[in-house]
């Protein structure tokens, strides 16, 4: 399923009275007048599951994970926003039985991994804002840009993952 089709499915899932479906994003305002956006770049899909990150212009970002037709898990992103959005989602992708999400906080980026079977969430670190993220097969590589020896890899296996610091 391509990102445009997923965006249409997400549009149907969002609870709003007035929203606009644009070419590559959905935009609407909540009851307090704050703008929410779901971009096609902030969507992940695997099998029948899909996830999306809702950016909010005052920093009340939300991650939603649709497990099946009857169940959507909602996680209010814990950002130190102080009334501003600092950039929202930077990376979202499924790997094995995990959803990987990187989002911008006030001064740093946060990388979290959610087990889609147990719904356990683990924060893998507070990172700088200048990162290179690459998912190749079941290996996620996170590096500081322009620094080969700074960062880590995460190897995903069916039920577990391991983190290894790069030296």
Buried (B, 14 or more C-beta within 10 A) or exposed (E): EEBEEBBEBBBEEBEBEEBEEEEEBBBBBBEEEBEBBBBBBBBBBBEEBBBBBBBBBBBBBBBBBBBEEEEEBEBEBEBEBEEEBBBBBBBBBBBBBBBBBBBBBEEBBBBBBBBBEEEEEEEBBEBEBEBEBEBEEBEBBBBBEEEEEBBBBBBBEEEEBEBEEBE
